[in-house]
Amino acid sequence: FDGYKFTNYGVAQGLPDRQVNDFLETRGGVYWVATAGGLCRFDPNASTQSGHGDAGRFEPRFVVYHLGDEEGSDPRVPRYQRSQAVYKLCEDSDGILWCGAESSLYRVGQDNGRWIFTRVDLGPPTTLGSTNAVSILADRRGAVWVLAGSGLYRRRSDGIVERYTSLEGLSLT
């Protein structure tokens, strides 16, 4: 909405999937969209064509990142099976973006202008439920809290992960 009218964006404008799960504008002004088809960075200023010597040059409004494509991914697994749905987004007090994906938590940062997606290990898989992030919250002390089907996780600023379940009194129903 620009003050006068709404503009709708969908698959035809570059979103990888019609299902949008979350949306976040960072303090730095970067727009992120969590979709069933991956994580997107939205550029509201991109034009479909630039007219200064590059006639016909396409500048996408949405840049799509498939979080399963990080270094070390098994190249034998087809890309469409590696592209994970992203459900939740959160920015912490240090400006770090956190993404809750299908089976992992990811930390997003930049290195020399390139976006880096680092999988954050929340511990061994459990039989109590999935590790899909239902919600993510960053607290004032630098901890990131992740609510998942298998429990409540707290990743402290020193990198240590604590898991809370019904054994600690948490009701998971």
GROMACS elastic network, one bead per residue, 0.5 to 0.9 nm:
[ bonds ]
;  ai    aj funct       b0    kb
    1     4     6  0.68011   500
    1     5     6  0.54538   500
    1     7     6  0.62972   500
    2     5     6  0.59587   500
    2     6     6  0.67819   500
    2     7     6  0.82442   500
    3     6     6  0.82290   500
    9    12     6  0.75293   500
    9    13     6  0.57475   500
    9    14     6  0.79842   500
    9    15     6  0.75163   500
   10    13     6  0.53939   500
   10    14     6  0.66630   500
   10    15     6  0.54966   500
   10    16     6  0.83044   500
   10    17     6  0.76926   500
   10    18     6  0.62414   500
   11    14     6  0.51369   500
   11    16     6  0.59313   500
   11    17     6  0.60557   500
   11    18     6  0.62119   500
   12    15     6  0.71940   500
   13    60     6  0.79435   500
   13    61     6  0.70920   500
   13    62     6  0.75212   500
   14    17     6  0.86958   500
   14    60     6  0.69849   500
   14    61     6  0.68125   500
   14    62     6  0.54202   500
   14    63     6  0.76814   500
   14    64     6  0.81550   500
   15    18     6  0.70476   500
   15    20     6  0.89045   500
   15    33     6  0.88491   500
   15    35     6  0.80061   500
   15    37     6  0.81481   500
   15    38     6  0.89477   500
   15    40     6  0.73067   500
   15    61     6  0.88281   500
   15    62     6  0.63017   500
   15    63     6  0.83162   500
   15    64     6  0.75072   500
   16    19     6  0.88330   500
   16    35     6  0.73735   500
   16    36     6  0.78162   500
   16    37     6  0.51542   500
   16    38     6  0.69017   500
   16    39     6  0.87031   500
   16    40     6  0.82018   500
   16    62     6  0.88162   500
   16    64     6  0.70574   500
   17    20     6  0.73761   500
   17    35     6  0.62584   500
   17    36     6  0.59144   500
   17    37     6  0.51275   500
   17    38     6  0.80302   500
   18    35     6  0.75617   500
   18    36     6  0.77123   500
   18    37     6  0.84600   500
   19    34     6  0.86985   500
   19    35     6  0.56303   500
   19    36     6  0.56055   500
   19    37     6  0.79948   500
   20    23     6  0.77842   500
   20    33     6  0.69918   500
   20    34     6  0.59323   500
   20    36     6  0.66740   500
   20    37     6  0.89269   500
   20    86     6  0.89132   500
   20    87     6  0.83397   500
   21    33     6  0.76655   500
   21    34     6  0.53521   500
   21    35     6  0.53829   500
   21    36     6  0.71759   500
   21    85     6  0.89205   500
   21    86     6  0.72249   500
   21    87     6  0.52459   500
   21    88     6  0.68517   500
   22    32     6  0.83485   500
   22    33     6  0.59544   500
   22    35     6  0.71905   500
   22    86     6  0.82133   500
   22    87     6  0.63313   500
   22    88     6  0.56605   500
   22    89     6  0.64627   500
   23    31     6  0.74266   500
   23    32     6  0.58017   500
   23    34     6  0.61709   500
   23    35     6  0.89798   500
   23    88     6  0.81876   500
   23    89     6  0.70643   500
   24    30     6  0.81345   500
   24    31     6  0.57830   500
   24    32     6  0.52413   500
   24    33     6  0.65768   500
   24    34     6  0.85377   500
   24    89     6  0.66237   500
   24    90     6  0.74335   500
   24    91     6  0.82930   500
   25    28     6  0.79054   500
   25    29     6  0.58766   500
   25    30     6  0.55529   500
   25    32     6  0.63331   500
   25    33     6  0.89189   500
   25    91     6  0.89773   500
   26    29     6  0.52028   500
   26    30     6  0.52919   500
   26    31     6  0.64739   500
   26    32     6  0.79212   500
   26    90     6  0.88147   500
   26    91     6  0.67261   500
   26    95     6  0.74094   500
   26    97     6  0.80367   500
   27    30     6  0.75062   500
   27    91     6  0.83850   500
   27    95     6  0.71047   500
   28    95     6  0.79167   500
   30    41     6  0.72929   500
   30    42     6  0.74002   500
   30    43     6  0.78299   500
   31    40     6  0.83209   500
   31    41     6  0.57910   500
   31    42     6  0.52360   500
   31    43     6  0.71564   500
   31    44     6  0.84624   500
   32    39     6  0.71522   500
   32    40     6  0.56251   500
   32    42     6  0.60369   500
   32    89     6  0.80640   500
   33    38     6  0.85676   500
   33    39     6  0.59500   500
   33    41     6  0.63698   500
   33    42     6  0.72024   500
   33    62     6  0.89466   500
   33    86     6  0.86494   500
   33    89     6  0.82113   500
   34    37     6  0.82525   500
   34    38     6  0.64907   500
   34    40     6  0.64831   500
   34    85     6  0.75826   500
   34    87     6  0.57976   500
   34    88     6  0.65648   500
   34    89     6  0.70184   500
   34    99     6  0.81291   500
   34   100     6  0.89242   500
   34   101     6  0.88155   500
   35    38     6  0.53030   500
   35    39     6  0.60500   500
   35    40     6  0.75235   500
   35    85     6  0.59945   500
   35    86     6  0.55048   500
   35    87     6  0.67903   500
   36    39     6  0.83458   500
   36    83     6  0.89689   500
   36    84     6  0.72274   500
   36    86     6  0.60065   500
   36    87     6  0.74470   500
   37    64     6  0.85027   500
   37    65     6  0.89375   500
   37    66     6  0.76953   500
   37    83     6  0.65451   500
   37    84     6  0.64670   500
   37    85     6  0.52437   500
   37    86     6  0.74668   500
   38    64     6  0.64746   500
   38    65     6  0.58602   500
   38    66     6  0.51122   500
   38    67     6  0.68903   500
   38    83     6  0.61212   500
   38    84     6  0.56389   500
   38    85     6  0.50996   500
   38    86     6  0.56679   500
   38   101     6  0.85198   500
   39    63     6  0.83000   500
   39    64     6  0.57507   500
   39    65     6  0.51227   500
   39    66     6  0.64747   500
   39    67     6  0.73451   500
   39    84     6  0.84784   500
   39    85     6  0.76702   500
   39    86     6  0.61168   500
   39    99     6  0.84379   500
   40    62     6  0.58581   500
   40    63     6  0.53625   500
   40    65     6  0.60475   500
   40    66     6  0.88310   500
   41    61     6  0.80343   500
   41    62     6  0.55333   500
   41    63     6  0.51673   500
   41    64     6  0.66225   500
   41    65     6  0.81009   500
   42    45     6  0.89677   500
   42    46     6  0.88073   500
   42    60     6  0.85813   500
   42    61     6  0.55354   500
   42    63     6  0.66171   500
   42    64     6  0.89332   500
   43    46     6  0.55611   500
   43    60     6  0.76903   500
   43    62     6  0.63493   500
   43    63     6  0.81697   500
   44    47     6  0.84460   500
   44    61     6  0.63695   500
   44    62     6  0.88030   500
   45    61     6  0.76165   500
   46    49     6  0.84501   500
   46    50     6  0.89205   500
   46    58     6  0.88238   500
   46    59     6  0.56778   500
   46    60     6  0.63567   500
   46    61     6  0.53690   500
   46    62     6  0.88815   500
   47    50     6  0.64435   500
   47    58     6  0.74246   500
   47    59     6  0.58642   500
   47    60     6  0.74277   500
   47    61     6  0.74317   500
   48    56     6  0.81441   500
   48    57     6  0.75351   500
   48    58     6  0.52056   500
   48    59     6  0.55074   500
   48    60     6  0.67473   500
   48    61     6  0.79505   500
   49    54     6  0.80588   500
   49    55     6  0.66315   500
   49    56     6  0.53530   500
   49    57     6  0.53080   500
   49    58     6  0.52316   500
   49    59     6  0.66488   500
   50    53     6  0.78341   500
   50    54     6  0.60515   500
   50    55     6  0.59506   500
   50    56     6  0.67772   500
   50    57     6  0.59859   500
   50    58     6  0.73389   500
   50    59     6  0.78393   500
   51    54     6  0.60286   500
   51    55     6  0.51431   500
   51    56     6  0.76504   500
   51    57     6  0.82892   500
   52    55     6  0.67569   500
   54    57     6  0.54608   500
   55    58     6  0.88363   500
   59    62     6  0.89004   500
   60    63     6  0.66131   500
   65    68     6  0.88469   500
   65    69     6  0.82023   500
   65    83     6  0.82435   500
   66    69     6  0.57140   500
   66    70     6  0.82086   500
   66    79     6  0.85224   500
   66    82     6  0.72699   500
   66    84     6  0.62803   500
   66    85     6  0.84221   500
   67    70     6  0.63582   500
   67    82     6  0.77156   500
   67    83     6  0.62531   500
   67    84     6  0.61322   500
   67    85     6  0.85457   500
   67    86     6  0.84628   500
   67   101     6  0.79713   500
   67   106     6  0.79016   500
   67   117     6  0.67198   500
   67   118     6  0.85302   500
   67   119     6  0.83334   500
   68    71     6  0.88095   500
   68    73     6  0.67483   500
   68    79     6  0.82957   500
   68    81     6  0.86338   500
   68    83     6  0.54639   500
   68    84     6  0.61767   500
   68   119     6  0.88629   500
   69    72     6  0.81303   500
   69    73     6  0.59415   500
   69    74     6  0.87198   500
   69    75     6  0.88946   500
   69    79     6  0.76283   500
   69    82     6  0.66140   500
   69    83     6  0.72100   500
   70    73     6  0.59607   500
   70   116     6  0.83415   500
   70   117     6  0.68091   500
   70   118     6  0.74889   500
   70   119     6  0.83383   500
   71    74     6  0.88288   500
   72    75     6  0.83689   500
   73    76     6  0.87326   500
   73    77     6  0.81658   500
   73    82     6  0.83340   500
   74    77     6  0.57558   500
   74    78     6  0.88467   500
   74    82     6  0.89903   500
   75    78     6  0.72334   500
   75    79     6  0.82053   500
   76    79     6  0.88658   500
   77    80     6  0.84232   500
   77    81     6  0.66439   500
   77    82     6  0.68731   500
   78    81     6  0.54629   500
   78    82     6  0.66344   500
   79    83     6  0.62395   500
   80    83     6  0.54849   500
   80    84     6  0.85976   500
   81    84     6  0.76929   500
   84   101     6  0.62671   500
   84   102     6  0.57558   500
   84   103     6  0.81665   500
   85   100     6  0.87539   500
   85   101     6  0.56557   500
   85   102     6  0.55250   500
   86    89     6  0.81247   500
   86    99     6  0.67086   500
   86   100     6  0.58372   500
   86   102     6  0.63664   500
   86   133     6  0.88458   500
   87    99     6  0.74233   500
   87   100     6  0.55677   500
   87   101     6  0.56949   500
   87   102     6  0.74363   500
   87   132     6  0.80629   500
   87   133     6  0.68316   500
   87   134     6  0.72971   500
   87   135     6  0.83642   500
   88    98     6  0.81031   500
   88    99     6  0.57119   500
   88   101     6  0.72430   500
   88   133     6  0.67435   500
   88   134     6  0.70676   500
   88   135     6  0.62603   500
   88   136     6  0.66195   500
   89    97     6  0.70113   500
   89    98     6  0.57071   500
   89   100     6  0.64544   500
   89   135     6  0.83861   500
   89   136     6  0.69580   500
   89   137     6  0.88972   500
   90    96     6  0.82229   500
   90    97     6  0.57502   500
   90    98     6  0.51337   500
   90    99     6  0.66927   500
   90   100     6  0.86387   500
   90   135     6  0.89268   500
   90   136     6  0.61516   500
   90   137     6  0.64271   500
   90   138     6  0.70869   500
   90   144     6  0.89618   500
   91    94     6  0.79049   500
   91    95     6  0.57169   500
   91    96     6  0.54624   500
   91    98     6  0.61307   500
   91    99     6  0.89999   500
   91   137     6  0.82760   500
   91   138     6  0.70576   500
   92    95     6  0.53467   500
   92    96     6  0.54396   500
   92    97     6  0.66546   500
   92    98     6  0.77129   500
   92   137     6  0.79769   500
   92   138     6  0.51191   500
   92   139     6  0.74216   500
   92   140     6  0.83588   500
   92   142     6  0.71620   500
   92   143     6  0.84526   500
   92   144     6  0.76354   500
   93    96     6  0.73976   500
   93   138     6  0.73835   500
   93   139     6  0.79034   500
   93   140     6  0.69640   500
   93   141     6  0.87124   500
   93   142     6  0.69289   500
   94    97     6  0.89726   500
   94   142     6  0.80083   500
   95   109     6  0.89741   500
   96   107     6  0.70264   500
   96   108     6  0.63612   500
   96   109     6  0.64293   500
   97   106     6  0.82962   500
   97   107     6  0.60073   500
   97   108     6  0.51011   500
   97   109     6  0.70613   500
   98   105     6  0.70281   500
   98   106     6  0.56639   500
   98   108     6  0.61374   500
   98   136     6  0.78872   500
   98   138     6  0.89606   500
   98   144     6  0.84408   500
   99   104     6  0.83404   500
   99   105     6  0.57495   500
   99   106     6  0.50168   500
   99   107     6  0.65214   500
   99   108     6  0.75583   500
   99   133     6  0.84756   500
   99   136     6  0.81635   500
  100   103     6  0.79551   500
  100   104     6  0.62796   500
  100   106     6  0.64831   500
  100   132     6  0.68329   500
  100   134     6  0.77397   500
  100   135     6  0.77709   500
  100   136     6  0.72718   500
  100   146     6  0.80938   500
  101   104     6  0.52868   500
  101   105     6  0.60122   500
  101   106     6  0.73501   500
  101   131     6  0.88435   500
  101   132     6  0.63122   500
  101   133     6  0.65723   500
  102   105     6  0.84735   500
  102   130     6  0.87991   500
  102   131     6  0.75549   500
  102   132     6  0.51223   500
  102   133     6  0.74501   500
  103   130     6  0.73278   500
  103   131     6  0.54080   500
  103   132     6  0.51804   500
  103   133     6  0.78694   500
  104   119     6  0.65789   500
  104   120     6  0.67995   500
  104   121     6  0.72678   500
  104   122     6  0.76696   500
  104   131     6  0.66264   500
  104   132     6  0.67315   500
  104   133     6  0.76577   500
  105   118     6  0.84643   500
  105   119     6  0.59784   500
  105   120     6  0.52830   500
  105   121     6  0.72651   500
  105   122     6  0.75486   500
  105   131     6  0.86067   500
  105   132     6  0.83267   500
  105   133     6  0.74019   500
  105   146     6  0.83118   500
  106   117     6  0.61853   500
  106   118     6  0.53549   500
  106   120     6  0.54636   500
  106   121     6  0.87879   500
  107   116     6  0.81204   500
  107   117     6  0.57961   500
  107   118     6  0.51515   500
  107   119     6  0.64892   500
  107   120     6  0.67489   500
  108   115     6  0.69499   500
  108   116     6  0.57289   500
  108   118     6  0.64671   500
  109   114     6  0.83940   500
  109   115     6  0.58439   500
  109   116     6  0.52291   500
  109   117     6  0.66787   500
  109   118     6  0.82233   500
  110   113     6  0.58627   500
  110   114     6  0.54036   500
  110   116     6  0.55781   500
  110   117     6  0.86636   500
  111   114     6  0.52056   500
  111   115     6  0.64847   500
  111   116     6  0.67970   500
  112   115     6  0.84613   500
  121   124     6  0.80925   500
  121   161     6  0.82996   500
  122   125     6  0.85230   500
  122   131     6  0.83449   500
  122   153     6  0.72863   500
  122   154     6  0.87597   500
  122   155     6  0.78212   500
  122   161     6  0.61957   500
  122   162     6  0.82014   500
  122   163     6  0.81987   500
  123   126     6  0.87512   500
  123   161     6  0.74010   500
  123   162     6  0.87170   500
  123   163     6  0.84324   500
  125   128     6  0.87845   500
  125   129     6  0.87694   500
  125   130     6  0.81711   500
  125   131     6  0.77461   500
  125   150     6  0.87258   500
  126   129     6  0.65858   500
  126   130     6  0.76749   500
  126   131     6  0.84477   500
  126   150     6  0.68465   500
  127   130     6  0.79666   500
  127   150     6  0.77645   500
  128   149     6  0.74004   500
  128   150     6  0.51100   500
  128   151     6  0.80498   500
  129   132     6  0.87985   500
  129   148     6  0.78804   500
  129   151     6  0.78939   500
  130   133     6  0.84965   500
  130   148     6  0.65542   500
  130   150     6  0.53467   500
  130   151     6  0.87131   500
  131   134     6  0.87496   500
  131   147     6  0.83794   500
  131   148     6  0.51610   500
  131   149     6  0.59691   500
  131   150     6  0.58259   500
  131   151     6  0.79793   500
  132   147     6  0.82406   500
  132   148     6  0.53959   500
  132   149     6  0.66885   500
  132   150     6  0.84266   500
  133   136     6  0.69162   500
  133   146     6  0.61062   500
  133   147     6  0.57211   500
  133   149     6  0.77258   500
  134   146     6  0.74006   500
  134   147     6  0.54206   500
  134   148     6  0.53087   500
  134   149     6  0.75679   500
  135   145     6  0.80737   500
  135   146     6  0.58333   500
  135   147     6  0.51556   500
  135   148     6  0.72727   500
  136   144     6  0.69944   500
  136   145     6  0.55835   500
  136   147     6  0.64847   500
  137   143     6  0.84054   500
  137   144     6  0.57554   500
  137   145     6  0.50923   500
  137   146     6  0.66753   500
  137   147     6  0.87410   500
  138   141     6  0.82823   500
  138   142     6  0.65952   500
  138   143     6  0.57940   500
  138   145     6  0.61523   500
  138   146     6  0.89124   500
  139   142     6  0.57171   500
  139   143     6  0.55222   500
  139   144     6  0.64071   500
  139   145     6  0.76642   500
  140   143     6  0.73813   500
  141   156     6  0.83096   500
  141   157     6  0.75364   500
  142   155     6  0.87196   500
  142   156     6  0.66538   500
  142   157     6  0.50988   500
  142   158     6  0.88486   500
  143   154     6  0.64435   500
  143   155     6  0.54689   500
  143   157     6  0.52205   500
  143   158     6  0.85975   500
  143   159     6  0.87782   500
  144   153     6  0.80912   500
  144   154     6  0.57189   500
  144   155     6  0.51268   500
  144   156     6  0.65309   500
  144   157     6  0.78407   500
  145   152     6  0.71057   500
  145   153     6  0.55870   500
  145   155     6  0.63370   500
  145   156     6  0.85325   500
  146   151     6  0.83706   500
  146   152     6  0.58290   500
  146   153     6  0.50198   500
  146   154     6  0.64117   500
  146   155     6  0.80782   500
  147   150     6  0.81578   500
  147   151     6  0.62348   500
  147   153     6  0.63274   500
  147   154     6  0.88461   500
  148   151     6  0.53615   500
  148   152     6  0.61299   500
  148   153     6  0.77595   500
  149   152     6  0.81792   500
  149   172     6  0.72738   500
  150   153     6  0.89653   500
  150   163     6  0.88943   500
  150   164     6  0.89538   500
  150   165     6  0.74852   500
  150   172     6  0.79587   500
  151   163     6  0.64506   500
  151   164     6  0.56847   500
  151   165     6  0.50160   500
  151   166     6  0.80802   500
  151   170     6  0.79482   500
  151   171     6  0.89588   500
  151   172     6  0.69389   500
  152   162     6  0.82821   500
  152   163     6  0.57085   500
  152   164     6  0.50469   500
  152   165     6  0.65687   500
  152   170     6  0.81151   500
  152   172     6  0.89112   500
  153   161     6  0.66651   500
  153   162     6  0.56137   500
  153   164     6  0.62495   500
  153   165     6  0.89428   500
  154   160     6  0.81477   500
  154   161     6  0.55717   500
  154   162     6  0.51635   500
  154   163     6  0.64616   500
  154   164     6  0.82022   500
  155   158     6  0.79879   500
  155   159     6  0.59482   500
  155   160     6  0.57339   500
  155   162     6  0.64643   500
  155   163     6  0.88056   500
  156   159     6  0.53394   500
  156   160     6  0.54202   500
  156   161     6  0.62620   500
  156   162     6  0.79382   500
  157   160     6  0.74701   500
  158   161     6  0.89300   500
  164   167     6  0.73873   500
  164   168     6  0.59419   500
  164   169     6  0.81093   500
  164   170     6  0.67468   500
  165   168     6  0.55978   500
  165   169     6  0.67270   500
  165   170     6  0.51854   500
  165   171     6  0.73507   500
  165   172     6  0.73146   500
  166   171     6  0.56340   500
  166   172     6  0.68644   500
  167   170     6  0.71073   500
